[in-house]
Amino acid sequence: MLEISHLTHRFGSTLAVDDLTLTVPAGRITGFIGHNGAGKSTTLRAAAGILPFNAGAIAVDGHDVRTDPIAAKRASAFLPDNPDLYDFMTGLDFLAFIADLYRIPRAERRDRIGFYAEAYDMTGNLGGVIGGYSHGMKQKLALISAFLRRPRLLLLDEPFVGLDPLASHTLKEHLRALCRDGGAVLFSTHVLEVAQTLCDDIAIIRQGRLVVSGPTATVTRDASLEDVFLELQENAR
Ligand SMILES: Nc1ncnc2c1ncn2[C@@H]1O[C@H](COP(=O)(O)OP(=O)(O)OP(=O)(O)O)[C@@H](O)[C@H]1O
């Protein structure tokens, strides 16, 4: 579903991502783990088609993000760690705007908004302006807008930070459901426990380079990775 080949990107003299190759298959949740500044957000933004990267190639559901950007963006939804939404709009206006943008038929949008708003306990808040939302409420609205689109690929940057335990639980269920329906998920996290319990696959990035990727059980069992895990755990603390 997502094919990243030899992705390389620099910000000035900082080599943020260095020759990274990673595949996220359909039907699987992949956890993208690394310490602060490892290159996770840069990779996710490149995959989402919002960061013009220096070298390499990325395809989403077979669509090259550089040569076929509209099809690639249509197939994926990206949630940044700090969603920048339109403060002057109500939550409902924002969702209607996204539904218009992605041409979601009226009956479907009503059903999906109703379903996801209920699931994230946002039904009573959608009439309020986004500027008055808490950080967690903004995050939930961004999640609803992503699920509303039924993306094939979901790219999430630290999605569990700021969510209450119930919303975190709901999100995990929705990620699993998206994969059951043939979609794929790539999300970044510092929390190893979340990755270990939720992910089918884990990819570890350090200083812009992919250290390892593969099925969670294999990656976490590999003794040579103990150092990487310890380092990440220290970082998380
Ligand atoms: N817009 C930017 N301008 C300059 N340097 C940047 C920019 N964005 C990221 N970087 C640098 O690129 C490197 C990778 O950053 P990135 O945000 O991808 O890491 P990350 O793994 O997502 O980190 P975190 O877990 O802290 O979010 C870091 O050295 C960072 O300082």
The ligand as a Gaussian input file, in Angstrom:
#p B3LYP/6-31G(d) Opt

LIG

0 1
 N       11.328000      22.406000       8.883000
 C       12.525000      22.016000       9.326000
 N       13.597000      22.830000       9.205000
 C       14.816000      22.439000       9.618000
 N       15.096000      21.251000      10.188000
 C       14.053000      20.393000      10.339000
 C       12.729000      20.739000       9.925000
 N       11.911000      19.694000      10.198000
 C       12.688000      18.742000      10.776000
 N       13.968000      19.163000      10.857000
 C       15.108000      18.390000      11.382000
 O       15.104000      17.128000      10.734000
 C       15.418000      16.099000      11.659000
 C       14.280000      15.075000      11.678000
 O       13.124000      15.710000      12.235000
 P       11.703000      14.992000      12.331000
 O       10.722000      16.025000      12.753000
 O       11.446000      14.256000      11.081000
 O       11.955000      13.940000      13.506000
 P       10.912000      13.073000      14.373000
 O       11.460000      11.705000      14.422000
 O        9.551000      13.256000      13.840000
 O       11.037000      13.753000      15.794000
 P        9.931000      13.934000      16.988000
 O        9.740000      12.591000      17.582000
 O       10.608000      14.884000      17.898000
 O        8.691000      14.505000      16.353000
 C       15.684000      16.775000      13.002000
 O       17.073000      16.986000      13.125000
 C       14.946000      18.099000      12.872000
 O       15.579000      19.085000      13.654000

